[in-house]
Amino acid sequence: MTDLRNHLFATLEALRDKEEPMDIQRAKAVCETAQTIINSAKVEVELIKAVGADQPSEFFGAPLESGGRPRLASLPKPNQAS
């Protein structure tokens, strides 16, 4: 999710570049792909909840508490923008 967030912020910065802005169609493609990744993550979370899995999520890479909730303290901290 951190990589996804970083790519989306890079896209936003590229769109705002006054000298060489990113093509709108390319930015839309990035956003559509990001939405697909987000939807996949949502499906994985719902699956984990439905089966009561108590194993690490491959998507999030975090150990889960009982009941399928990620242990938030185990999640990587997002990169801070400079």
DSSP file (Angstrom, degrees, kcal/mol; ACC not computed):
  #  RESIDUE AA STRUCTURE BP1 BP2  ACC     N-H-->O    O-->H-N    N-H-->O    O-->H-N    TCO  KAPPA ALPHA  PHI   PSI    X-CA   Y-CA   Z-CA
    1    1 A M     >        0   0    0      0, 0.0     4,-2.7     0, 0.0     5,-0.2   0.000 360.0 360.0 360.0 -32.4    0.0    0.0    0.0
    2    2 A T  H  >  +     0   0    0      2,-0.2     4,-2.6     1,-0.2     5,-0.2   0.924 360.0  49.0 -64.3 -42.8    2.9    2.3    0.7
    3    3 A D  H  > S+     0   0    0      2,-0.2     4,-2.5     1,-0.2    -1,-0.2   0.917 111.1  50.3 -61.6 -42.5    4.2    1.7   -2.9
    4    4 A L  H  > S+     0   0    0      1,-0.2     4,-2.4     2,-0.2    -2,-0.2   0.937 110.7  48.8 -60.5 -47.2    0.7    2.5   -4.3
    5    5 A R  H  X S+     0   0    0     -4,-2.7     4,-2.3     1,-0.2    -1,-0.2   0.917 111.0  50.8 -59.4 -43.9    0.5    5.7   -2.2
    6    6 A N  H  X S+     0   0    0     -4,-2.6     4,-2.2     1,-0.2    -1,-0.2   0.902 110.1  49.6 -62.0 -41.3    4.0    6.8   -3.4
    7    7 A H  H  X S+     0   0    0     -4,-2.5     4,-2.2     2,-0.2    -1,-0.2   0.895 110.3  50.6 -64.9 -39.3    3.0    6.1   -7.1
    8    8 A L  H  X S+     0   0    0     -4,-2.4     4,-2.3     2,-0.2    -2,-0.2   0.901 111.1  47.5 -67.0 -39.8   -0.2    8.1   -6.7
    9    9 A F  H  X S+     0   0    0     -4,-2.3     4,-2.5     2,-0.2    -1,-0.2   0.883 110.7  52.4 -68.0 -36.2    1.7   11.1   -5.2
   10   10 A A  H  X S+     0   0    0     -4,-2.2     4,-2.4     2,-0.2    -2,-0.2   0.893 109.1  50.5 -64.1 -38.5    4.3   10.9   -7.9
   11   11 A T  H  X S+     0   0    0     -4,-2.2     4,-2.3     2,-0.2    -2,-0.2   0.922 109.6  50.2 -63.4 -44.5    1.5   11.0  -10.5
   12   12 A L  H  X S+     0   0    0     -4,-2.3     4,-1.5     1,-0.2    -2,-0.2   0.922 111.5  48.2 -60.0 -44.5    0.0   14.0   -8.8
   13   13 A E  H  X S+     0   0    0     -4,-2.5     4,-0.6     1,-0.2    -1,-0.2   0.908 110.7  51.5 -62.7 -41.1    3.3   15.8   -8.8
   14   14 A A  H >< S+     0   0    0     -4,-2.4     8,-1.5     1,-0.2     3,-0.7   0.867 107.5  52.8 -65.4 -35.8    3.8   14.9  -12.5
   15   15 A L  H 3< S+     0   0    0     -4,-2.3    -1,-0.2     6,-0.3    -2,-0.2   0.848 109.6  49.3 -65.5 -33.1    0.4   16.3  -13.4
   16   16 A R  H 3< S+     0   0    0     -4,-1.5     2,-0.5    -5,-0.2    -1,-0.2   0.523  79.1 118.3 -85.9  -5.7    1.3   19.6  -11.6
   17   17 A D    <<  -     0   0    0     -3,-0.7    -3,-0.0    -4,-0.6    -4,-0.0  -0.491  50.2-162.0 -65.4 114.3    4.7   19.9  -13.4
   18   18 A K  S    S+     0   0    0     -2,-0.5    -1,-0.2     1,-0.2    -4,-0.0   0.816  85.0  46.1 -70.8 -31.1    4.3   23.2  -15.4
   19   19 A E  S    S+     0   0    0      1,-0.2    -1,-0.2    -3,-0.0    -2,-0.1   0.893 134.2   7.0 -80.4 -40.9    7.2   22.5  -17.8
   20   20 A E  S    S-     0   0    0     -6,-0.1    -1,-0.2     3,-0.0    -3,-0.2  -0.552  79.0-170.1-142.3  73.0    6.3   18.9  -18.7
   21   21 A P        -     0   0    0      0, 0.0    -6,-0.3     0, 0.0    -7,-0.1  -0.305  31.8-101.6 -68.4 149.0    3.0   17.8  -17.2
   22   22 A M        -     0   0    0     -8,-1.5     2,-0.1   -11,-0.2   -11,-0.0  -0.393  44.4 -97.2 -65.8 144.1    2.0   14.1  -17.4
   23   23 A D     >  -     0   0    0      1,-0.1     4,-2.2    -2,-0.1     3,-0.2  -0.418  28.0-131.2 -61.2 134.1   -0.5   13.2  -20.1
   24   24 A I  H  > S+     0   0    0      1,-0.2     4,-2.6     2,-0.2     5,-0.2   0.882 106.1  54.4 -58.3 -42.0   -4.0   13.1  -18.7
   25   25 A Q  H  > S+     0   0    0      1,-0.2     4,-2.0     2,-0.2    -1,-0.2   0.888 108.7  48.8 -62.3 -38.2   -4.7    9.7  -20.3
   26   26 A R  H  > S+     0   0    0     -3,-0.2     4,-2.2     2,-0.2    -1,-0.2   0.918 110.7  50.2 -67.0 -42.5   -1.7    8.2  -18.6
   27   27 A A  H  X S+     0   0    0     -4,-2.2     4,-2.4     1,-0.2    -2,-0.2   0.898 109.8  51.1 -62.1 -40.7   -2.7    9.7  -15.2
   28   28 A K  H  X S+     0   0    0     -4,-2.6     4,-2.6     1,-0.2    -1,-0.2   0.898 108.6  51.8 -62.8 -40.0   -6.2    8.2  -15.7
   29   29 A A  H  X S+     0   0    0     -4,-2.0     4,-2.2     2,-0.2    -2,-0.2   0.895 109.1  50.2 -64.1 -39.8   -4.6    4.8  -16.4
   30   30 A V  H  X S+     0   0    0     -4,-2.2     4,-2.5     2,-0.2    -2,-0.2   0.934 112.5  47.1 -62.0 -45.9   -2.5    5.1  -13.2
   31   31 A C  H  X S+     0   0    0     -4,-2.4     4,-2.3     2,-0.2    -2,-0.2   0.885 111.3  50.5 -65.6 -39.4   -5.6    5.9  -11.2
   32   32 A E  H  X S+     0   0    0     -4,-2.6     4,-1.8     2,-0.2    -1,-0.2   0.904 111.9  47.8 -64.8 -40.7   -7.7    3.1  -12.7
   33   33 A T  H  X S+     0   0    0     -4,-2.2     4,-2.1     2,-0.2    -2,-0.2   0.909 110.6  52.0 -65.4 -41.6   -4.9    0.6  -12.0
   34   34 A A  H  X S+     0   0    0     -4,-2.5     4,-2.6     1,-0.2    -2,-0.2   0.907 107.7  52.1 -60.5 -42.2   -4.6    1.9   -8.4
   35   35 A Q  H  X S+     0   0    0     -4,-2.3     4,-2.6     1,-0.2    -1,-0.2   0.876 107.5  52.4 -63.3 -36.9   -8.4    1.5   -8.0
   36   36 A T  H  X S+     0   0    0     -4,-1.8     4,-2.1     2,-0.2    -1,-0.2   0.903 109.9  48.5 -64.5 -41.2   -8.1   -2.1   -9.2
   37   37 A I  H  X S+     0   0    0     -4,-2.1     4,-2.1     2,-0.2    -2,-0.2   0.920 111.9  49.4 -64.2 -43.8   -5.3   -2.7   -6.6
   38   38 A I  H  X S+     0   0    0     -4,-2.6     4,-2.2     1,-0.2    -2,-0.2   0.922 110.5  50.2 -61.6 -44.7   -7.5   -1.1   -3.8
   39   39 A N  H  X S+     0   0    0     -4,-2.6     4,-2.1     1,-0.2    -1,-0.2   0.883 108.7  52.6 -62.5 -38.0  -10.5   -3.3   -4.8
   40   40 A S  H  X S+     0   0    0     -4,-2.1     4,-2.2     1,-0.2    -1,-0.2   0.901 108.6  50.3 -62.9 -40.7   -8.3   -6.4   -4.7
   41   41 A A  H  X S+     0   0    0     -4,-2.1     4,-2.4     2,-0.2    -2,-0.2   0.902 108.8  52.0 -64.0 -40.8   -7.1   -5.5   -1.2
   42   42 A K  H  X S+     0   0    0     -4,-2.2     4,-2.4     1,-0.2    -2,-0.2   0.903 109.0  50.1 -62.4 -41.3  -10.8   -5.0   -0.1
   43   43 A V  H  X S+     0   0    0     -4,-2.1     4,-2.4     2,-0.2    -1,-0.2   0.907 110.1  50.8 -63.9 -41.3  -11.7   -8.4   -1.5
   44   44 A E  H  X S+     0   0    0     -4,-2.2     4,-2.6     2,-0.2    -2,-0.2   0.921 109.9  49.5 -62.9 -43.3   -8.7  -10.0    0.4
   45   45 A V  H  X S+     0   0    0     -4,-2.4     4,-2.3     1,-0.2    -2,-0.2   0.922 111.5  48.9 -61.2 -44.3   -9.8   -8.3    3.6
   46   46 A E  H  X S+     0   0    0     -4,-2.4     4,-2.5     2,-0.2    -1,-0.2   0.888 111.2  50.3 -63.4 -39.1  -13.4   -9.6    3.2
   47   47 A L  H  X S+     0   0    0     -4,-2.4     4,-2.5     2,-0.2     5,-0.3   0.929 109.7  50.3 -63.5 -45.1  -12.1  -13.1    2.5
   48   48 A I  H  X>S+     0   0    0     -4,-2.6     5,-1.4     1,-0.2     4,-1.1   0.914 113.1  46.4 -59.9 -43.3   -9.9  -13.0    5.6
   49   49 A K  H  <5S+     0   0    0     -4,-2.3    -1,-0.2     1,-0.2    -2,-0.2   0.908 112.1  51.2 -64.3 -41.7  -13.0  -11.9    7.6
   50   50 A A  H  <5S+     0   0    0     -4,-2.5    -2,-0.2     1,-0.2    -1,-0.2   0.877 118.9  34.2 -67.0 -39.1  -15.2  -14.5    6.1
   51   51 A V  H  <5S-     0   0    0     -4,-2.5    -1,-0.2    -5,-0.1    -2,-0.2   0.514 102.7-126.9 -96.1  -4.6  -12.9  -17.5    6.7
   52   52 A G  T  <5 -     0   0    0     -4,-1.1    15,-0.3    -5,-0.3    16,-0.2   0.851  38.5-171.2  64.7  34.2  -11.6  -16.2   10.0
   53   53 A A      < -     0   0    0     -5,-1.4    15,-0.3    -6,-0.3    -1,-0.2  -0.281  21.1-168.5 -62.2 141.5   -8.0  -16.6    8.8
   54   54 A D        +     0   0    0     13,-0.1    -1,-0.1    12,-0.1    12,-0.1  -0.312  55.4  97.8-124.0  46.5   -5.3  -16.1   11.4
   55   55 A Q  S    S-     0   0    0     10,-0.1     7,-0.1     8,-0.1    10,-0.0  -0.859  84.1 -76.2-129.9 163.5   -2.4  -16.0    9.0
   56   56 A P        -     0   0    0      0, 0.0     2,-0.5     0, 0.0    -2,-0.1  -0.290  45.7-117.8 -62.1 144.0   -0.4  -13.1    7.4
   57   57 A S     >  -     0   0    0      5,-1.9     4,-2.4     1,-0.2     5,-0.4  -0.712  14.4-151.2 -79.7 126.9   -2.0  -11.3    4.6
   58   58 A E  T  4 S+     0   0    0     -2,-0.5    -1,-0.2     2,-0.2   -14,-0.0   0.861  95.7  48.9 -67.0 -33.9    0.0  -11.7    1.4
   59   59 A F  T  4 S+     0   0    0      1,-0.2    -1,-0.2   -19,-0.1   -18,-0.1   0.953 123.6  28.2 -70.9 -49.5   -1.2   -8.4    0.1
   60   60 A F  T  4 S-     0   0    0      2,-0.1    -2,-0.2   -19,-0.1    -1,-0.2   0.718  92.3-142.0 -87.3 -21.3   -0.6   -6.3    3.2
   61   61 A G     <  +     0   0    0     -4,-2.4    -3,-0.1     1,-0.2    -2,-0.0   0.771  58.4 124.0  68.0  25.5    2.3   -8.4    4.5
   62   62 A A        -     0   0    0     -5,-0.4    -5,-1.9    -7,-0.1    -1,-0.2  -0.925  66.1-111.2-120.5 143.4    1.2   -8.0    8.1
   63   63 A P        -     0   0    0      0, 0.0     8,-2.3     0, 0.0     2,-0.3  -0.356  37.8-130.2 -64.2 152.9    0.3  -10.6   10.7
   64   64 A L  B     -A   70   0A   0      6,-0.2     2,-0.1     8,-0.0     3,-0.1  -0.805   4.2-131.2-110.2 148.6   -3.4  -10.8   11.6
   65   65 A E    >   -     0   0    0      4,-4.3     3,-1.6    -2,-0.3     4,-0.3  -0.407  52.4 -74.4 -79.3 167.8   -5.1  -10.7   14.9
   66   66 A S  T 3  S+     0   0    0      1,-0.3     3,-0.3     2,-0.2    -1,-0.2  -0.433 125.4  42.7 -61.5 142.8   -7.8  -13.3   15.6
   67   67 A G  T 3  S-     0   0    0    -15,-0.3    -1,-0.3     1,-0.2   -15,-0.2   0.401 127.7 -84.8  94.1  -0.8  -10.9  -12.3   13.6
   68   68 A G  S <  S+     0   0    0     -3,-1.6    -2,-0.2   -15,-0.3    -1,-0.2   0.587  84.9 138.8  83.4  10.0   -8.8  -11.4   10.5
   69   69 A R        -     0   0    0     -3,-0.3    -4,-4.3    -4,-0.3    -1,-0.3  -0.728  55.9-114.8 -89.6 137.3   -7.9   -7.8   11.5
   70   70 A P  B     -A   64   0A   0      0, 0.0     2,-1.0     0, 0.0    -6,-0.2  -0.398  25.2-115.2 -66.4 144.8   -4.3   -6.7   10.8
   71   71 A R    >>  -     0   0    0     -8,-2.3     3,-2.1     1,-0.2     4,-0.5  -0.734  28.6-156.2 -78.2 105.9   -2.1   -5.9   13.8
   72   72 A L  G >4 S+     0   0    0     -2,-1.0     3,-1.1     1,-0.3    -1,-0.2   0.806  87.6  61.9 -59.9 -33.1   -1.7   -2.3   13.1
   73   73 A A  G 34 S+     0   0    0      1,-0.2    -1,-0.3    -3,-0.1    -2,-0.1   0.742 102.1  54.8 -65.2 -20.0    1.5   -2.0   15.1
   74   74 A S  G <4 S+     0   0    0     -3,-2.1    -1,-0.2   -11,-0.2    -2,-0.2   0.618  84.8 102.0 -88.2 -14.1    3.0   -4.5   12.7
   75   75 A L  S << S-     0   0    0     -3,-1.1   -14,-0.1    -4,-0.5     2,-0.1  -0.430  82.7-104.5 -72.4 144.5    2.2   -2.5    9.5
   76   76 A P        -     0   0    0      0, 0.0    -1,-0.1     0, 0.0    -2,-0.1  -0.391  36.4-113.0 -65.9 145.1    5.1   -0.6    7.9
   77   77 A K        -     0   0    0      1,-0.1     3,-0.1    -2,-0.1   -75,-0.0  -0.590  36.0-107.0 -77.9 139.2    5.0    3.1    8.5
   78   78 A P        -     0   0    0      0, 0.0     2,-0.2     0, 0.0    -1,-0.1  -0.306  38.7 -98.0 -65.3 149.2    4.3    5.2    5.3
   79   79 A N        -     0   0    0      1,-0.1     2,-0.5   -77,-0.1     0, 0.0  -0.458  38.9-123.3 -64.7 136.3    7.2    7.2    3.9
   80   80 A Q        -     0   0    0     -2,-0.2     2,-0.1    -3,-0.1    -1,-0.1  -0.712  23.4-123.1 -85.6 130.3    7.1   10.7    4.9
   81   81 A A              0   0    0     -2,-0.5    -1,-0.0     1,-0.1   -75,-0.0  -0.437 360.0 360.0 -70.5 142.8    7.0   13.2    2.1
   82   82 A S              0   0    0     -2,-0.1    -1,-0.1     0, 0.0    -2,-0.0   0.438 360.0 360.0 -98.3 360.0    9.7   15.8    2.1
